[in-house]
Amino acid sequence: MNGGPSGFNNAPVTRSFIIASAVFTVFFGIQGRAFKLGLSYQDIFGKLNIWKLITSVFAFSSTPELMFGLYLLYYFRVFERQIGSNKYSVFILFSVVASFLFEFVALAILKDPTANLLTSGPYGLIFASFVPFYFDIPVSTWFRIFGVRFSNKSFIYLAGLQLLLSSWKRSLLPGICGILAGSLYRLNVFRIRRAKFPVFIASFFSRLSWPSMGNPPTAPARNLAGNVPSYTTRQVERTYPPTVAPSAVEPSEASVATLVSMGFDQNSARQALVHARNDINAATNILLEAQSH
């Protein structure tokens, strides 16, 4: 399962964050200091280490955590495409700050000055993203492996579980704090989902990012609650003219139902699936592009 069209089209903030995370992790890993980046009670309530607070947002403490973490960050770029880079930047900031506050409370309760109780890395952002992933990304396919039933979302959950338990208690606590932060965002605490950064701040990431390869950019259409305006079949036809060879296979009712559950019009969903040759991700891309026309 991927996060829509390949590459970082319409996801410059995600790309910048992934690059920063990889650079920080490799830098401290080469120096042999990655494991020391975890936060402890002493770092916060004893001598305040500002540099640890900053680096712990980006740098993972081990290579396996880096691999699973970057994979999940890359997949969750779908949310930046849905709500736009500006609001996604707000989501990142809110997730990081809120999860930090929960971690501070946990450290204050545990009060162990001798141990690094929290592992480093963008756990707050990653596990906050699992909240909209659970509620707003529908299951489109089911399949069995050795008799066990899986969905197209199962491997994302398994990757998250692996990351959550990668350092046991040290990673479990930041993961839980991230889920709490994502829940607050979904509940629209302080009307945070309406907040936006000034345009010049949001556009900074676009100027900073490298040119991307992959599919054409898509217009953001949905919010994290999955509210999607419907578009008529005529709009889909106007975006993708009949010169595109349609699939000979009739779109499955399950795929149509999945797109309808996202808020798209049934006729538009069916025609998009025909043009996309029954590929639900490509069909979603077609319907999102129809918004800009």
MIPAMAR-257531 format. One line per field, with one value per residue (C-alpha): residue number from 1; x, y, z; residue in one letter. Coordinates in steps of 0.2 Angstrom, whole numbers, plus 5000, padded with zeros to 4 digits. Example, Ala and Ser with C-alpha at 12.3 -4.5 7.8 and 13.67 -1.06 7.14 Angstrom:
2
pos = 1 2
x = 5062 5068
y = 4978 4995
z = 5039 5036
code = a s
This chain:
293
pos = 1 2 3 4 5 6 7 8 9 10 11 12 13 14 15 16 17 18 19 20 21 22 23 24 25 26 27 28 29 30 31 32 33 34 35 36 37 38 39 40 41 42 43 44 45 46 47 48 49 50 51 52 53 54 55 56 57 58 59 60 61 62 63 64 65 66 67 68 69 70 71 72 73 74 75 76 77 78 79 80 81 82 83 84 85 86 87 88 89 90 91 92 93 94 95 96 97 98 99 100 101 102 103 104 105 106 107 108 109 110 111 112 113 114 115 116 117 118 119 120 121 122 123 124 125 126 127 128 129 130 131 132 133 134 135 136 137 138 139 140 141 142 143 144 145 146 147 148 149 150 151 152 153 154 155 156 157 158 159 160 161 162 163 164 165 166 167 168 169 170 171 172 173 174 175 176 177 178 179 180 181 182 183 184 185 186 187 188 189 190 191 192 193 194 195 196 197 198 199 200 201 202 203 204 205 206 207 208 209 210 211 212 213 214 215 216 217 218 219 220 221 222 223 224 225 226 227 228 229 230 231 232 233 234 235 236 237 238 239 240 241 242 243 244 245 246 247 248 249 250 251 252 253 254 255 256 257 258 259 260 261 262 263 264 265 266 267 268 269 270 271 272 273 274 275 276 277 278 279 280 281 282 283 284 285 286 287 288 289 290 291 292 293
x = 5000 5007 5002 4995 5005 5024 5037 5035 5023 5013 5022 5037 5035 5036 5051 5060 5056 5062 5078 5081 5077 5089 5103 5102 5101 5117 5126 5124 5126 5143 5148 5142 5130 5113 5108 5112 5099 5085 5077 5078 5070 5087 5087 5071 5070 5088 5099 5088 5097 5089 5100 5093 5075 5078 5088 5077 5063 5072 5086 5082 5093 5095 5095 5080 5070 5076 5070 5053 5051 5055 5044 5029 5033 5034 5017 5009 5013 4996 4989 4999 4992 4974 4975 4989 5007 5002 4989 5001 5015 5002 4999 5017 5020 5005 5009 5027 5023 5008 5017 5032 5020 5013 5031 5036 5021 5026 5044 5039 5028 5042 5056 5070 5086 5097 5090 5086 5067 5062 5070 5073 5065 5049 5038 5025 5022 5022 5010 4999 4997 4990 4974 4968 4975 4963 4948 4949 4958 4946 4950 4949 4955 4956 4967 4973 4991 4992 4974 4976 4965 4974 4969 4978 4981 4988 5006 5006 5000 5013 5027 5020 5019 5037 5043 5032 5041 5058 5065 5052 5048 5059 5049 5032 5029 5033 5022 5007 5010 5010 4993 4986 4992 4984 4968 4968 4971 4956 4945 4950 4956 4958 4951 4968 4963 4958 4975 4987 5004 5008 5010 5028 5032 5023 5031 5048 5047 5043 5058 5069 5064 5072 5063 5053 5050 5034 5016 5009 5004 4987 4977 4973 4955 4951 4954 4960 4941 4939 4927 4927 4916 4909 4912 4902 4906 4908 4922 4931 4929 4935 4951 4954 4946 4940 4956 4962 4959 4947 4949 4940 4936 4920 4925 4922 4908 4920 4931 4917 4910 4927 4928 4910 4914 4928 4914 4915 4900 4896 4896 4912 4920 4915 4921 4938 4940 4937 4950 4962 4960 4952 4967 4959 4974 4975 4956 4958 4971 4960 4945 4957 4963 4945 4944 4956 4946
y = 5000 5017 5035 5039 5045 5040 5053 5069 5079 5091 5085 5098 5099 5080 5079 5092 5084 5067 5074 5083 5067 5057 5069 5071 5053 5049 5064 5058 5040 5043 5052 5037 5049 5043 5033 5048 5059 5051 5063 5060 5069 5078 5085 5094 5098 5098 5106 5111 5104 5114 5105 5089 5095 5100 5085 5073 5079 5073 5060 5042 5032 5017 5011 5000 5015 5026 5014 5011 5029 5036 5023 5029 5047 5044 5035 5049 5062 5058 5069 5084 5081 5081 5096 5106 5110 5125 5116 5101 5112 5117 5098 5094 5109 5105 5086 5089 5102 5093 5076 5085 5092 5074 5068 5081 5076 5058 5062 5073 5058 5045 5056 5045 5056 5042 5035 5041 5037 5043 5038 5051 5053 5061 5049 5062 5066 5048 5042 5057 5053 5036 5044 5051 5036 5025 5036 5043 5031 5017 4999 4996 4977 4962 4947 4931 4926 4908 4909 4926 4940 4956 4973 4985 4995 4981 4983 5001 4996 4982 4995 5006 4992 4988 5006 5008 4993 4996 5002 4995 5007 5021 5021 5015 5031 5044 5034 5035 5053 5055 5046 5058 5073 5067 5064 5082 5088 5078 5085 5102 5108 5127 5126 5121 5113 5130 5137 5142 5149 5165 5161 5166 5152 5139 5143 5142 5123 5123 5134 5123 5107 5098 5095 5079 5065 5055 5059 5076 5086 5084 5097 5095 5091 5083 5087 5075 5071 5065 5079 5079 5089 5079 5082 5079 5066 5081 5088 5071 5070 5088 5083 5067 5067 5052 5050 5040 5022 5015 4999 4984 4978 4985 4994 4983 4989 4988 5001 5012 5011 5015 5031 5035 5033 5047 5058 5057 5056 5038 5042 5052 5038 5025 5034 5038 5020 5016 5029 5022 5004 5000 5007 5015 5026 5032 5035 5045 5055 5059 5064 5076 5084 5087 5099 5111 5113
z = 5000 4995 5000 4983 4968 4970 4974 4984 4972 4982 4998 5000 5019 5020 5009 5019 5036 5029 5023 5039 5049 5039 5040 5058 5061 5050 5058 5076 5071 5064 5079 5090 5099 5093 5108 5119 5111 5121 5134 5153 5168 5171 5153 5156 5174 5179 5166 5152 5136 5122 5109 5114 5112 5095 5089 5097 5085 5070 5074 5077 5089 5078 5059 5061 5069 5054 5041 5048 5053 5036 5028 5038 5036 5017 5017 5028 5014 5008 5022 5016 4999 5006 5017 5009 5014 5025 5036 5036 5043 5057 5060 5062 5074 5084 5085 5090 5103 5111 5111 5120 5133 5136 5137 5150 5161 5160 5164 5179 5185 5183 5190 5186 5184 5180 5164 5146 5147 5130 5113 5100 5084 5076 5086 5090 5072 5066 5079 5078 5059 5064 5071 5054 5046 5056 5055 5037 5026 5021 5018 5000 4999 5009 5006 5016 5019 5026 5031 5041 5034 5030 5023 5012 5028 5039 5034 5039 5056 5057 5053 5066 5079 5075 5077 5093 5101 5094 5110 5121 5135 5128 5112 5119 5129 5114 5103 5115 5117 5098 5098 5111 5101 5085 5095 5101 5083 5077 5091 5084 5101 5100 5083 5078 5061 5055 5059 5045 5044 5034 5015 5015 5028 5019 5002 5010 5009 4991 4987 4998 4991 4976 4960 4961 4950 4948 4944 4940 4955 4963 4971 4990 4992 5009 5027 5040 5044 5026 5021 5002 4991 4976 4958 4943 4930 4918 4928 4928 4909 4907 4917 4908 4891 4882 4872 4887 4884 4897 4905 4898 4915 4924 4940 4955 4967 4982 4973 4969 4987 4994 4983 4988 5006 5004 4998 4979 4968 4963 4944 4945 4955 4943 4928 4937 4940 4921 4916 4930 4924 4941 4951 4966 4970 4952 4952 4968 4960 4945 4956 4966 4951 4945 4959 4951 4935
code = m n g g p s g f n n a p v t r s f i i a s a v f t v f f g i q g r a f k l g l s y q d i f g k l n i w k l i t s v f a f s s t p e l m f g l y l l y y f r v f e r q i g s n k y s v f i l f s v v a s f l f e f v a l a i l k d p t a n l l t s g p y g l i f a s f v p f y f d i p v s t w f r i f g v r f s n k s f i y l a g l q l l l s s w k r s l l p g i c g i l a g s l y r l n v f r i r r a k f p v f i a s f f s r l s w p s m g n p p t a p a r n l a g n v p s y t t r q v e r t y p p t v a p s a v e p s e a s v a t l v s m g f d q n s a r q a l v h a r n d i n a a t n i l l e a q s h
